[in-house]
Amino acid sequence: MRVSVLTCGGRELASLDAAPGWGLHDVLAALPEGAAAPGCHRSLLLGGAELREGTTLAELGASAGAALTLVVTPPLHVLCACADAQGRLWDLGSGRCVQSLRGHAAPVKSAVASPDGRQVLTRGTTAQQSSGVLPRGSARGR
Protein backbone atom coordinates (compact mmCIF):
# COMPACT_ATOMS: atom_id res chain seq x y z
CA MET A 1 0.00 0.00 0.00
CA ARG A 2 1.20 3.54 -0.73
CA VAL A 3 1.54 5.77 2.36
CA SER A 4 2.93 9.28 2.70
CA VAL A 5 5.14 10.53 5.50
CA LEU A 6 4.72 14.23 6.21
CA THR A 7 6.47 16.78 8.42
CA CYS A 8 4.46 18.49 11.17
CA GLY A 9 4.14 21.39 8.74
CA GLY A 10 2.52 19.15 6.10
CA ARG A 11 5.47 18.86 3.68
CA GLU A 12 5.82 15.38 2.18
CA LEU A 13 9.09 13.68 3.14
CA ALA A 14 8.44 10.40 1.38
CA SER A 15 5.86 8.35 -0.46
CA LEU A 16 6.40 4.72 0.45
CA ASP A 17 5.24 1.35 -0.85
CA ALA A 18 4.68 -0.13 2.61
CA ALA A 19 3.39 -3.51 3.61
CA PRO A 20 0.52 -3.59 6.15
CA GLY A 21 2.80 -5.60 8.44
CA TRP A 22 5.45 -2.88 8.61
CA GLY A 23 6.27 -1.55 12.05
CA LEU A 24 7.90 1.62 13.29
CA HIS A 25 11.46 0.58 12.43
CA ASP A 26 10.45 -0.50 8.91
CA VAL A 27 8.89 2.88 8.12
CA LEU A 28 11.76 4.86 9.69
CA ALA A 29 14.33 2.79 7.75
CA ALA A 30 12.54 3.59 4.48
CA LEU A 31 12.71 7.36 5.01
CA PRO A 32 15.32 9.36 3.11
CA GLU A 33 18.61 9.94 4.87
CA GLY A 34 18.58 13.16 6.86
CA ALA A 35 14.87 13.02 7.67
CA ALA A 36 15.90 13.76 11.27
CA ALA A 37 19.12 14.86 12.91
CA PRO A 38 21.17 12.07 14.49
CA GLY A 39 20.21 11.37 18.07
CA CYS A 40 16.73 12.86 17.76
CA HIS A 41 13.66 10.92 18.83
CA ARG A 42 11.30 10.16 15.94
CA SER A 43 7.61 9.32 16.30
CA LEU A 44 5.07 8.50 13.60
CA LEU A 45 1.44 9.50 14.03
CA LEU A 46 -1.71 8.61 12.11
CA GLY A 47 -4.27 11.12 13.30
CA GLY A 48 -3.98 10.99 17.09
CA ALA A 49 -2.57 7.45 17.21
CA GLU A 50 1.16 6.71 17.46
CA LEU A 51 2.87 3.86 15.62
CA ARG A 52 4.71 2.22 18.52
CA GLU A 53 7.20 -0.64 18.61
CA GLY A 54 5.37 -3.93 18.25
CA THR A 55 2.46 -2.35 16.36
CA THR A 56 1.97 -2.63 12.61
CA LEU A 57 0.55 -0.13 10.14
CA ALA A 58 -2.52 -2.38 9.75
CA GLU A 59 -3.08 -2.50 13.53
CA LEU A 60 -2.79 1.30 13.63
CA GLY A 61 -5.54 1.53 11.01
CA ALA A 62 -3.38 2.73 8.11
CA SER A 63 -4.60 1.88 4.64
CA ALA A 64 -3.61 2.84 1.08
CA GLY A 65 -3.27 6.60 0.82
CA ALA A 66 -2.70 7.11 4.56
CA ALA A 67 -0.65 10.11 5.64
CA LEU A 68 1.68 9.55 8.60
CA THR A 69 3.18 12.53 10.40
CA LEU A 70 6.82 12.36 11.46
CA VAL A 71 7.41 14.16 14.76
CA VAL A 72 11.08 14.83 15.53
CA THR A 73 12.19 15.91 19.00
CA PRO A 74 15.74 16.64 20.10
CA PRO A 75 17.32 14.38 22.68
CA LEU A 76 16.55 15.45 26.22
CA HIS A 77 19.57 15.75 28.47
CA VAL A 78 20.12 16.88 32.03
CA LEU A 79 23.40 18.11 33.49
CA CYS A 80 24.10 17.06 37.09
CA ALA A 81 26.60 18.01 39.76
CA CYS A 82 27.73 14.84 41.57
CA ALA A 83 29.21 14.05 44.97
CA ASP A 84 31.88 11.79 43.39
CA ALA A 85 33.80 14.83 42.04
CA GLN A 86 32.24 14.70 38.55
CA GLY A 87 29.58 16.43 36.52
CA ARG A 88 27.46 14.15 34.35
CA LEU A 89 25.30 14.58 31.27
CA TRP A 90 22.37 12.12 31.25
CA ASP A 91 20.13 11.14 28.33
CA LEU A 92 16.61 11.15 29.77
CA GLY A 93 15.22 8.92 27.03
CA SER A 94 17.61 6.03 27.66
CA GLY A 95 18.59 6.76 31.26
CA ARG A 96 22.27 6.49 30.26
CA CYS A 97 25.14 8.76 31.18
CA VAL A 98 26.44 10.12 27.86
CA GLN A 99 29.36 12.10 29.24
CA SER A 100 31.28 12.38 32.52
CA LEU A 101 33.00 15.66 33.28
CA ARG A 102 36.08 15.02 35.39
CA GLY A 103 38.68 17.30 36.90
CA HIS A 104 37.57 17.96 40.47
CA ALA A 105 39.21 16.67 43.63
CA ALA A 106 36.07 17.11 45.75
CA PRO A 107 32.29 16.82 45.22
CA VAL A 108 30.86 19.01 42.46
CA LYS A 109 28.51 21.59 43.91
CA SER A 110 27.04 23.08 40.72
CA ALA A 111 27.06 22.64 36.95
CA VAL A 112 25.73 24.96 34.25
CA ALA A 113 25.71 24.85 30.44
CA SER A 114 26.18 27.84 28.15
CA PRO A 115 23.07 29.14 26.32
CA ASP A 116 24.17 27.40 23.10
CA GLY A 117 24.70 24.10 24.92
CA ARG A 118 28.33 23.75 23.79
CA GLN A 119 30.22 24.50 27.00
CA VAL A 120 29.83 23.61 30.65
CA LEU A 121 31.21 25.09 33.84
CA THR A 122 31.33 23.08 37.07
CA ARG A 123 32.21 24.22 40.57
CA GLY A 124 33.38 21.97 43.37
CA THR A 125 32.95 22.31 47.13
CA THR A 126 36.56 23.55 47.34
CA ALA A 127 35.73 26.49 45.00
CA GLN A 128 37.71 24.71 42.26
CA GLN A 129 36.22 25.38 38.82
CA SER A 130 36.43 23.30 35.69
CA SER A 131 35.12 23.88 32.19
CA GLY A 132 34.60 21.65 29.19
CA VAL A 133 32.97 21.32 25.80
CA LEU A 134 29.93 19.12 25.27
CA PRO A 135 29.18 17.10 22.12
CA ARG A 136 27.28 19.12 19.50
CA GLY A 137 23.64 19.64 20.57
CA SER A 138 24.03 17.84 23.91
CA ALA A 139 22.47 20.40 26.21
CA ARG A 140 20.94 22.81 23.72
CA GLY A 141 17.46 23.88 24.72
CA ARG A 142 17.46 21.97 27.99
Beta strands, then each sheet from edge to edge (+ up, - down):
strand 1: 2-6
strand 2: 12-17
strand 3: 41-46
strand 4: 49-50
strand 5: 67-73
strand 6: 77-81
strand 7: 87-91
strand 8: 96-101
strand 9: 108-113
strand 10: 119-124
strand 11: 129-133
sheet 1: 2+ 1- 5- 3+ 4-
sheet 2: 6+ 7- 8+
sheet 3: 9+ 10- 11+
end
